[in-house]
């Protein structure tokens, strides 16, 4: 069923909730694996100092998510990509054989989307597998 799950995570509270759902689903399927993808968009950050701060904050949030997987003994892999989050996640997901994508409804950028986050909306519209959006 959902043996190969892609979790899109940025360390936000929504992505932590999405991680909890990914863990629950993975525990239902023997040999299920979760790949966590996090996309760094450094194009909007103007200085190296801010690049470093963004990377550090992202790593802290992802470390919390990784700890959830370790505590629950769920197999996972972490992939870091660079680029615009929506298109990068879509491209990555469509190139690999995922059974499902799990993503938070909103990420770290509060300005994206009014009803549904900009990234989750783009992903849901353009990927070739089912998408679970977590509020």
Backbone torsions as a table, in degrees:
resi	resn	phi	psi	omega
1	UNK	NA	-96.6	179.3
2	UNK	-107.0	74.7	-176.0
3	UNK	-89.5	-30.2	-176.6
4	UNK	-119.5	98.6	-171.3
5	UNK	-109.3	135.0	173.4
6	UNK	-104.7	123.7	176.0
7	UNK	-107.4	117.6	175.5
8	UNK	-88.8	122.2	-174.2
9	UNK	-138.9	141.8	176.0
10	UNK	-126.1	4.7	-179.7
11	UNK	90.9	-2.3	179.2
12	UNK	-71.9	167.9	178.0
13	UNK	-61.8	-38.0	178.7
14	UNK	-64.1	-39.0	-179.9
15	UNK	-72.5	-27.8	175.0
16	UNK	-68.3	-38.9	176.2
17	UNK	-67.1	-38.5	176.9
18	UNK	-62.5	-38.7	178.2
19	UNK	-61.8	-41.0	179.1
20	UNK	-61.1	-39.8	178.1
21	UNK	-69.2	-38.7	177.4
22	UNK	-61.2	-40.8	178.7
23	UNK	-63.4	-46.3	179.9
24	UNK	-59.1	-44.7	179.6
25	UNK	-66.0	-43.4	-177.9
26	UNK	-63.3	-33.9	-179.7
27	UNK	-70.9	-17.7	179.6
28	UNK	-81.7	-19.4	-174.3
29	UNK	-117.1	118.5	177.7
30	UNK	-57.9	138.9	179.2
31	UNK	64.9	17.8	177.3
32	UNK	-68.9	147.2	177.2
33	UNK	-130.5	145.0	176.8
34	UNK	-117.5	129.1	172.0
35	UNK	-105.8	126.6	178.6
36	UNK	-97.5	122.6	175.7
37	UNK	-112.0	132.7	175.5
38	UNK	-127.8	131.0	-176.1
39	UNK	-113.5	122.1	176.9
40	UNK	-92.9	122.5	176.0
41	UNK	-107.3	93.6	-177.7
42	UNK	-89.4	-1.2	-176.9
43	UNK	-66.4	-26.2	-178.1
44	UNK	-91.6	-4.8	-178.4
45	UNK	-100.0	125.6	-170.2
46	UNK	-87.6	-26.7	-174.9
47	UNK	-122.0	156.9	178.3
48	UNK	-62.4	-33.3	179.2
49	UNK	-62.0	-44.6	179.0
50	UNK	-68.8	-34.5	174.8
51	UNK	-57.1	-47.4	-177.9
52	UNK	-65.1	-41.0	178.1
53	UNK	-64.1	-42.3	179.1
54	UNK	-61.9	-46.7	179.9
55	UNK	-61.9	-41.2	-178.3
56	UNK	-65.8	-45.3	178.6
57	UNK	-63.0	-40.6	179.4
58	UNK	-63.3	-44.2	-179.4
59	UNK	-62.3	-37.9	178.3
60	UNK	-63.9	-46.2	179.4
61	UNK	-64.5	-40.2	179.3
62	UNK	-69.8	-32.9	177.4
63	UNK	-61.9	-39.2	177.1
64	UNK	-63.0	-41.4	179.1
65	UNK	-66.5	-43.9	178.2
66	UNK	-60.2	-38.6	178.6
67	UNK	-62.1	-36.8	176.6
68	UNK	-60.0	-44.3	-180.0
69	UNK	-65.6	-41.4	179.6
70	UNK	-64.9	-43.4	-180.0
71	UNK	-61.1	-35.9	-177.5
72	UNK	-92.1	-0.3	178.6
73	UNK	57.0	45.7	178.4
74	UNK	-107.1	129.6	-179.0
75	UNK	-65.9	132.0	178.3
76	UNK	-147.2	163.8	175.3
77	UNK	-137.4	138.5	179.1
78	UNK	-105.5	128.2	177.2
79	UNK	-122.6	128.5	176.6
80	UNK	-109.6	126.7	177.2
81	UNK	-120.6	161.6	175.1
82	UNK	-118.1	143.1	178.4
83	UNK	141.9	-168.6	176.8
84	UNK	-77.1	125.5	-170.3
85	UNK	-53.7	-52.5	-176.2
86	UNK	-56.5	-61.6	-179.1
87	UNK	-61.8	-33.2	-179.6
88	UNK	-67.9	-43.4	177.8
89	UNK	-64.0	-44.3	179.8
90	UNK	-60.1	-48.5	-179.2
91	UNK	-60.8	-45.8	-179.7
92	UNK	-63.2	-45.7	-178.5
93	UNK	-63.3	-41.4	-177.2
94	UNK	-73.8	-19.9	178.0
95	UNK	-84.1	-15.5	-177.0
96	UNK	-118.7	162.4	-174.9
97	UNK	-93.6	74.0	177.9
98	UNK	-90.5	142.5	177.4
99	UNK	-85.3	-23.1	-177.8
100	UNK	-163.7	150.5	171.4
101	UNK	-116.6	136.9	174.9
102	UNK	-119.0	130.3	-175.6
103	UNK	-146.3	147.0	175.3
104	UNK	-74.2	150.8	-178.0
105	UNK	-69.5	-24.8	177.1
106	UNK	-140.4	149.2	179.2
107	UNK	-112.4	-149.9	-177.6
108	UNK	-74.7	-21.3	-178.4
109	UNK	-91.5	102.2	-176.2
110	UNK	-70.0	-14.4	-177.7
111	UNK	-83.9	-8.4	-176.7
112	UNK	-83.3	129.3	172.2
113	UNK	61.4	143.8	179.2
114	UNK	-95.1	-44.8	-178.4
115	UNK	-99.4	-47.3	179.3
116	UNK	-123.4	140.8	-178.8
117	UNK	-56.0	147.7	-178.2
118	UNK	-59.1	-42.8	-178.3
119	UNK	-68.8	-49.1	-178.0
120	UNK	-63.2	-35.3	178.5
121	UNK	-65.1	-45.8	179.0
122	UNK	-61.9	-43.5	-178.9
123	UNK	-63.6	-48.6	-177.6
124	UNK	-60.0	-35.0	-177.7
125	UNK	-76.9	-27.6	-166.6
126	UNK	-116.7	-9.2	-179.8
127	UNK	-85.9	161.1	-175.4
128	UNK	-101.7	24.8	177.7
129	UNK	-143.1	168.8	179.2
130	UNK	-62.8	148.7	179.9
131	UNK	-125.5	130.6	173.4
132	UNK	-108.3	119.9	-179.8
133	UNK	-105.2	123.3	-175.3
134	UNK	-103.3	128.5	178.0
135	UNK	-86.3	NA	NA
